[in-house]
Amino acid sequence: MSLSPERLDRFARHIVLPEIGGAGQVALAGKHLVLVGLGGIGSPALQYLAGAGIGKLTLVDDDRVEASNLQRQTLFNARDVGHGKAVIAKRWVTGFDPELDVTISDRRITRDNAHELVVDADLILDGTDNFATRLAVSDACVAERVPLLSAAVGRFQGQVGAFAGHLPGEACYRCFVGDAFDAENCDSCAEDGMLGAMAGWVATFAALQAVRTLLDGVSAFGATDWGRVHLLDGLKPGMRNFTIAKDPACAGCGSAA
C-alpha cells in the first residue's frame, strides 16, 4: 500500500515524526479498530483515531444522544439530541475523512453477540460505562485473540489499560477486576458527576495508546505494554501506573477458562 499525494499532505505532521514516518502511516491505514462506546471516552477518542488515519473503524453503541451528554461528548451537538450515537458518529467520520471505511452497530452488546463484533479486528478500544459489557467484551477478545484497550473515567479520575489475555503469561481485563462485576450494577456519572475535560484527557490518552499499540513492530513509536494500567488524576493532577499479573484461575483467560 502507498499513500496518494493528498494523503501524504493530510498526514504530513505524522510522517515527519521519525518515530512514525511513512511506514507507520501506511500501517495505520491498513488497521481495523473497533470502538465500543461513543460516550464520554469514545466520542473524543474517535476524533483522534480518525485523525490518525486508521483505515477501518467499527463503531458500536446502542444509545441515543441526550442533552446531558453534551458537557463531555464532543462529537455531538444540540441538534443531535434524540438521535442514535452510532449513526451520528459514522456521519461525522465520513464527513471528516471520506476515505476511511466505517461500519456501525447499534445493538446492545451482550455475551452472545460480543464475539462477532471483535472478530477480525486488530484492536478493541472499550470505553463503555458498565462492568457487564466490559467483561463481555474482554472475554470475547480473549476467545478471538484480539488485544484490548480498556478506558474508564469518573469524577476526576480515569484509567487506561492494555490487555492481551490470549497470550501466555498476559492478563485480561477480568484478571484486573474479577468476576464480581458481571452484573450491570456499577455507579454512573449521573450519580457521581464528571468533569468534562477529564473525559477528554482519558480519551485522548487512550487514542494515543491505541496508535502506539497498532504500530508495534512497525515504527519506533509502536509498543505494547500488556497488563499495564495508567491512572490519571485530575485533582492533583498527575499520572501513575501499575501492572496486572495474569490470574491462573481467571474465568476469562486462566487455565480453567
VOTIBA-529984 format. One record per residue (C-alpha): residue number from 0; residue in three letters; x, y, z. Coordinates in nm, 2 decimals, padded with zeros to 4 digits. Layout:
// VOTIBA-529984
+------+--------+--------+--------+--------+
: ropa : drenba :      X :      Y :      Z :
+------+--------+--------+--------+--------+
:  NUM :    ALA :      X :      Y :      Z :
...
+------+--------+--------+--------+--------+
This chain:
// VOTIBA-529984
+------+--------+--------+--------+--------+
: ropa : drenba :      X :      Y :      Z :
+------+--------+--------+--------+--------+
:    0 :    MET :  00.00 :  00.00 :  00.00 :
:    1 :    SER :  00.12 :  00.35 : -00.08 :
:    2 :    LEU : -00.03 :  00.69 :  00.01 :
:    3 :    SER : -00.16 :  00.93 : -00.25 :
:    4 :    PRO : -00.03 :  01.28 : -00.27 :
:    5 :    GLU : -00.34 :  01.40 : -00.10 :
:    6 :    ARG : -00.30 :  01.15 :  00.19 :
:    7 :    LEU :  00.07 :  01.24 :  00.22 :
:    8 :    ASP : -00.03 :  01.60 :  00.26 :
:    9 :    ARG : -00.30 :  01.52 :  00.51 :
:   10 :    PHE : -00.07 :  01.32 :  00.74 :
:   11 :    ALA :  00.25 :  01.52 :  00.68 :
:   12 :    ARG :  00.27 :  01.61 :  01.05 :
:   13 :    HIS :  00.28 :  01.23 :  01.14 :
:   14 :    ILE :  00.51 :  01.14 :  00.86 :
:   15 :    VAL :  00.78 :  01.39 :  00.95 :
:   16 :    LEU :  00.80 :  01.23 :  01.30 :
:   17 :    PRO :  01.08 :  00.98 :  01.28 :
:   18 :    GLU :  00.90 :  00.77 :  01.54 :
:   19 :    ILE :  00.61 :  00.72 :  01.30 :
:   20 :    GLY :  00.72 :  00.80 :  00.95 :
:   21 :    GLY :  00.57 :  00.69 :  00.62 :
:   22 :    ALA :  00.58 :  00.32 :  00.71 :
:   23 :    GLY :  00.38 :  00.39 :  01.03 :
:   24 :    GLN :  00.12 :  00.60 :  00.85 :
:   25 :    VAL :  00.08 :  00.33 :  00.58 :
:   26 :    ALA :  00.04 :  00.07 :  00.86 :
:   27 :    LEU : -00.23 :  00.27 :  01.03 :
:   28 :    ALA : -00.42 :  00.29 :  00.70 :
:   29 :    GLY : -00.44 : -00.09 :  00.70 :
:   30 :    LYS : -00.56 : -00.14 :  01.05 :
:   31 :    HIS : -00.90 : -00.22 :  01.18 :
:   32 :    LEU : -01.01 : -00.08 :  01.52 :
:   33 :    VAL : -01.34 : -00.15 :  01.69 :
:   34 :    LEU : -01.45 :  00.14 :  01.92 :
:   35 :    VAL : -01.70 :  00.01 :  02.18 :
:   36 :    GLY : -01.90 :  00.30 :  02.33 :
:   37 :    LEU : -01.94 :  00.65 :  02.19 :
:   38 :    GLY : -01.99 :  00.84 :  02.51 :
:   39 :    GLY : -01.75 :  01.05 :  02.72 :
:   40 :    ILE : -01.45 :  00.84 :  02.62 :
:   41 :    GLY : -01.55 :  00.71 :  02.28 :
:   42 :    SER : -01.67 :  01.04 :  02.14 :
:   43 :    PRO : -01.34 :  01.25 :  02.17 :
:   44 :    ALA : -01.13 :  00.94 :  02.12 :
:   45 :    LEU : -01.30 :  00.88 :  01.78 :
:   46 :    GLN : -01.19 :  01.22 :  01.66 :
:   47 :    TYR : -00.83 :  01.15 :  01.71 :
:   48 :    LEU : -00.85 :  00.79 :  01.59 :
:   49 :    ALA : -01.00 :  00.91 :  01.27 :
:   50 :    GLY : -00.74 :  01.19 :  01.26 :
:   51 :    ALA : -00.47 :  00.94 :  01.29 :
:   52 :    GLY : -00.58 :  00.77 :  00.96 :
:   53 :    ILE : -00.68 :  00.43 :  01.10 :
:   54 :    GLY : -00.82 :  00.28 :  00.78 :
:   55 :    LYS : -01.12 :  00.08 :  00.91 :
:   56 :    LEU : -01.33 :  00.18 :  01.21 :
:   57 :    THR : -01.62 : -00.02 :  01.36 :
:   58 :    LEU : -01.83 :  00.20 :  01.59 :
:   59 :    VAL : -02.05 :  00.03 :  01.85 :
:   60 :    ASP : -02.32 :  00.20 :  02.06 :
:   61 :    ASP : -02.69 :  00.14 :  02.11 :
:   62 :    ASP : -02.76 :  00.47 :  02.29 :
:   63 :    ARG : -02.92 :  00.80 :  02.18 :
:   64 :    VAL : -02.78 :  01.15 :  02.24 :
:   65 :    GLU : -02.92 :  01.32 :  02.55 :
:   66 :    ALA : -02.87 :  01.69 :  02.64 :
:   67 :    SER : -02.67 :  01.59 :  02.95 :
:   68 :    ASN : -02.41 :  01.42 :  02.72 :
:   69 :    LEU : -02.31 :  01.75 :  02.56 :
:   70 :    GLN : -02.10 :  01.85 :  02.86 :
:   71 :    ARG : -01.83 :  01.60 :  02.77 :
:   72 :    GLN : -01.92 :  01.41 :  02.45 :
:   73 :    THR : -01.76 :  01.64 :  02.20 :
:   74 :    LEU : -01.88 :  01.46 :  01.89 :
:   75 :    PHE : -02.24 :  01.57 :  01.93 :
:   76 :    ASN : -02.43 :  01.90 :  01.93 :
:   77 :    ALA : -02.78 :  02.02 :  02.03 :
:   78 :    ARG : -02.93 :  01.91 :  01.70 :
:   79 :    ASP : -02.83 :  01.55 :  01.77 :
:   80 :    VAL : -03.03 :  01.51 :  02.09 :
:   81 :    GLY : -03.27 :  01.21 :  02.05 :
:   82 :    HIS : -03.08 :  01.06 :  01.76 :
:   83 :    GLY : -02.86 :  00.74 :  01.76 :
:   84 :    LYS : -02.50 :  00.79 :  01.85 :
:   85 :    ALA : -02.36 :  00.53 :  01.61 :
:   86 :    VAL : -02.53 :  00.69 :  01.31 :
:   87 :    ILE : -02.42 :  01.04 :  01.40 :
:   88 :    ALA : -02.07 :  00.92 :  01.47 :
:   89 :    LYS : -02.05 :  00.75 :  01.12 :
:   90 :    ARG : -02.18 :  01.07 :  00.96 :
:   91 :    TRP : -01.91 :  01.27 :  01.14 :
:   92 :    VAL : -01.63 :  01.03 :  01.03 :
:   93 :    THR : -01.74 :  01.02 :  00.67 :
:   94 :    GLY : -01.76 :  01.40 :  00.66 :
:   95 :    PHE : -01.42 :  01.43 :  00.83 :
:   96 :    ASP : -01.24 :  01.18 :  00.61 :
:   97 :    PRO : -01.44 :  01.01 :  00.33 :
:   98 :    GLU : -01.15 :  00.76 :  00.26 :
:   99 :    LEU : -01.20 :  00.58 :  00.59 :
:  100 :    ASP : -01.40 :  00.26 :  00.60 :
:  101 :    VAL : -01.67 :  00.30 :  00.87 :
:  102 :    THR : -01.93 :  00.05 :  00.99 :
:  103 :    ILE : -02.16 :  00.07 :  01.28 :
:  104 :    SER : -02.36 : -00.15 :  01.52 :
:  105 :    ASP : -02.64 :  00.00 :  01.72 :
:  106 :    ARG : -02.72 : -00.32 :  01.91 :
:  107 :    ARG : -02.66 : -00.36 :  02.28 :
:  108 :    ILE : -02.35 : -00.57 :  02.35 :
:  109 :    THR : -02.41 : -00.90 :  02.53 :
:  110 :    ARG : -02.21 : -01.21 :  02.59 :
:  111 :    ASP : -02.40 : -01.36 :  02.29 :
:  112 :    ASN : -02.30 : -01.11 :  02.03 :
:  113 :    ALA : -01.97 : -00.96 :  02.16 :
:  114 :    HIS : -01.77 : -01.22 :  01.97 :
:  115 :    GLU : -01.90 : -01.12 :  01.63 :
:  116 :    LEU : -01.81 : -00.75 :  01.70 :
:  117 :    VAL : -01.45 : -00.81 :  01.78 :
:  118 :    VAL : -01.35 : -01.08 :  01.53 :
:  119 :    ASP : -01.10 : -00.98 :  01.26 :
:  120 :    ALA : -01.01 : -00.66 :  01.44 :
:  121 :    ASP : -00.65 : -00.55 :  01.51 :
:  122 :    LEU : -00.75 : -00.38 :  01.84 :
:  123 :    ILE : -01.06 : -00.31 :  02.05 :
:  124 :    LEU : -01.09 :  00.02 :  02.24 :
:  125 :    ASP : -01.36 : -00.02 :  02.51 :
:  126 :    GLY : -01.50 :  00.30 :  02.66 :
:  127 :    THR : -01.83 :  00.16 :  02.79 :
:  128 :    ASP : -01.98 :  00.25 :  03.13 :
:  129 :    ASN : -02.07 : -00.08 :  03.29 :
:  130 :    PHE : -01.88 : -00.38 :  03.40 :
:  131 :    ALA : -02.11 : -00.64 :  03.24 :
:  132 :    THR : -02.04 : -00.50 :  02.90 :
:  133 :    ARG : -01.67 : -00.46 :  02.97 :
:  134 :    LEU : -01.63 : -00.82 :  03.08 :
:  135 :    ALA : -01.83 : -00.95 :  02.79 :
:  136 :    VAL : -01.60 : -00.76 :  02.55 :
:  137 :    SER : -01.29 : -00.88 :  02.74 :
:  138 :    ASP : -01.40 : -01.24 :  02.73 :
:  139 :    ALA : -01.47 : -01.21 :  02.36 :
:  140 :    CYS : -01.13 : -01.06 :  02.30 :
:  141 :    VAL : -00.96 : -01.35 :  02.47 :
:  142 :    ALA : -01.16 : -01.60 :  02.27 :
:  143 :    GLU : -01.09 : -01.43 :  01.94 :
:  144 :    ARG : -00.73 : -01.35 :  02.03 :
:  145 :    VAL : -00.77 : -00.97 :  01.99 :
:  146 :    PRO : -00.59 : -00.72 :  02.21 :
:  147 :    LEU : -00.80 : -00.48 :  02.42 :
:  148 :    LEU : -00.75 : -00.13 :  02.54 :
:  149 :    SER : -00.99 : -00.05 :  02.83 :
:  150 :    ALA : -01.06 :  00.31 :  02.93 :
:  151 :    ALA : -01.28 :  00.44 :  03.21 :
:  152 :    VAL : -01.35 :  00.77 :  03.38 :
:  153 :    GLY : -01.54 :  00.91 :  03.67 :
:  154 :    ARG : -01.54 :  01.24 :  03.86 :
:  155 :    PHE : -01.17 :  01.35 :  03.84 :
:  156 :    GLN : -01.01 :  01.01 :  03.78 :
:  157 :    GLY : -00.95 :  00.79 :  03.48 :
:  158 :    GLN : -00.77 :  00.47 :  03.38 :
:  159 :    VAL : -00.64 :  00.33 :  03.06 :
:  160 :    GLY : -00.51 : -00.03 :  03.05 :
:  161 :    ALA : -00.38 : -00.27 :  02.78 :
:  162 :    PHE : -00.47 : -00.63 :  02.79 :
:  163 :    ALA : -00.38 : -00.94 :  02.59 :
:  164 :    GLY : -00.52 : -01.23 :  02.79 :
:  165 :    HIS : -00.50 : -01.46 :  02.49 :
:  166 :    LEU : -00.12 : -01.45 :  02.52 :
:  167 :    PRO :  00.07 : -01.68 :  02.76 :
:  168 :    GLY :  00.15 : -01.50 :  03.08 :
:  169 :    GLU : -00.05 : -01.19 :  03.00 :
:  170 :    ALA : -00.36 : -01.07 :  03.19 :
:  171 :    CYS : -00.70 : -00.99 :  03.06 :
:  172 :    TYR : -00.94 : -00.73 :  03.19 :
:  173 :    ARG : -01.12 : -00.99 :  03.40 :
:  174 :    CYS : -00.79 : -01.06 :  03.58 :
:  175 :    PHE : -00.79 : -00.69 :  03.68 :
:  176 :    VAL : -01.15 : -00.65 :  03.81 :
:  177 :    GLY : -01.25 : -01.01 :  03.89 :
:  178 :    ASP : -01.59 : -01.18 :  03.85 :
:  179 :    ALA : -01.80 : -00.98 :  04.10 :
:  180 :    PHE : -01.89 : -00.71 :  03.85 :
:  181 :    ASP : -02.07 : -00.92 :  03.59 :
:  182 :    ALA : -02.40 : -00.76 :  03.68 :
:  183 :    GLU : -02.48 : -00.41 :  03.55 :
:  184 :    ASN : -02.46 : -00.25 :  03.89 :
:  185 :    CYS : -02.18 :  00.00 :  03.88 :
:  186 :    ASP : -02.21 :  00.36 :  03.97 :
:  187 :    SER : -02.28 :  00.61 :  03.69 :
:  188 :    CYS : -02.16 :  00.96 :  03.62 :
:  189 :    ALA : -02.52 :  01.08 :  03.66 :
:  190 :    GLU : -02.49 :  00.98 :  04.02 :
:  191 :    ASP : -02.12 :  01.07 :  04.09 :
:  192 :    GLY : -02.06 :  01.35 :  03.84 :
:  193 :    MET : -01.77 :  01.40 :  03.60 :
:  194 :    LEU : -01.55 :  01.69 :  03.49 :
:  195 :    GLY : -01.60 :  01.71 :  03.11 :
:  196 :    ALA : -01.23 :  01.78 :  03.04 :
:  197 :    MET : -01.14 :  01.47 :  03.24 :
:  198 :    ALA : -01.32 :  01.25 :  02.99 :
:  199 :    GLY : -01.13 :  01.43 :  02.71 :
:  200 :    TRP : -00.79 :  01.36 :  02.88 :
:  201 :    VAL : -00.87 :  00.99 :  02.93 :
:  202 :    ALA : -01.00 :  00.97 :  02.57 :
:  203 :    THR : -00.70 :  01.13 :  02.41 :
:  204 :    PHE : -00.46 :  00.93 :  02.61 :
:  205 :    ALA : -00.65 :  00.61 :  02.51 :
:  206 :    ALA : -00.63 :  00.72 :  02.14 :
:  207 :    LEU : -00.25 :  00.77 :  02.18 :
:  208 :    GLN : -00.21 :  00.43 :  02.33 :
:  209 :    ALA : -00.42 :  00.28 :  02.05 :
:  210 :    VAL : -00.19 :  00.43 :  01.79 :
:  211 :    ARG :  00.11 :  00.30 :  01.99 :
:  212 :    THR : -00.03 : -00.05 :  02.00 :
:  213 :    LEU : -00.12 : -00.06 :  01.63 :
:  214 :    LEU :  00.23 :  00.04 :  01.54 :
:  215 :    ASP :  00.40 : -00.22 :  01.75 :
:  216 :    GLY :  00.67 : -00.38 :  01.53 :
:  217 :    VAL :  00.63 : -00.12 :  01.26 :
:  218 :    SER :  00.78 :  00.20 :  01.39 :
:  219 :    ALA :  00.98 :  00.33 :  01.69 :
:  220 :    PHE :  00.67 :  00.47 :  01.85 :
:  221 :    GLY :  00.50 :  00.13 :  01.84 :
:  222 :    ALA :  00.50 : -00.06 :  02.16 :
:  223 :    THR :  00.28 : -00.29 :  02.37 :
:  224 :    ASP :  00.28 : -00.29 :  02.74 :
:  225 :    TRP :  00.03 : -00.56 :  02.82 :
:  226 :    GLY : -00.12 : -00.56 :  03.17 :
:  227 :    ARG : -00.01 : -00.20 :  03.24 :
:  228 :    VAL : -00.28 :  00.02 :  03.38 :
:  229 :    HIS : -00.23 :  00.40 :  03.38 :
:  230 :    LEU : -00.42 :  00.60 :  03.64 :
:  231 :    LEU : -00.50 :  00.97 :  03.55 :
:  232 :    ASP : -00.57 :  01.20 :  03.84 :
:  233 :    GLY : -00.73 :  01.54 :  03.75 :
:  234 :    LEU : -00.73 :  01.68 :  04.10 :
:  235 :    LYS : -00.36 :  01.66 :  04.16 :
:  236 :    PRO : -00.30 :  01.65 :  03.86 :
:  237 :    GLY : -00.08 :  01.36 :  03.78 :
:  238 :    MET : -00.03 :  01.00 :  03.65 :
:  239 :    ARG :  00.09 :  00.67 :  03.78 :
:  240 :    ASN :  00.08 :  00.32 :  03.66 :
:  241 :    PHE :  00.09 : -00.04 :  03.78 :
:  242 :    THR :  00.10 : -00.39 :  03.62 :
:  243 :    ILE : -00.17 : -00.66 :  03.65 :
:  244 :    ALA : -00.04 : -01.01 :  03.67 :
:  245 :    LYS : -00.23 : -01.29 :  03.50 :
:  246 :    ASP : -00.46 : -01.48 :  03.73 :
:  247 :    PRO : -00.42 : -01.86 :  03.66 :
:  248 :    ALA : -00.77 : -01.91 :  03.80 :
:  249 :    CYS : -00.93 : -01.63 :  03.59 :
:  250 :    ALA : -01.26 : -01.73 :  03.43 :
:  251 :    GLY : -01.17 : -01.54 :  03.12 :
:  252 :    CYS : -00.82 : -01.63 :  03.03 :
:  253 :    GLY : -00.69 : -01.87 :  03.30 :
:  254 :    SER : -00.61 : -02.24 :  03.27 :
:  255 :    ALA : -00.97 : -02.33 :  03.37 :
:  256 :    ALA : -01.13 : -02.09 :  03.12 :
+------+--------+--------+--------+--------+
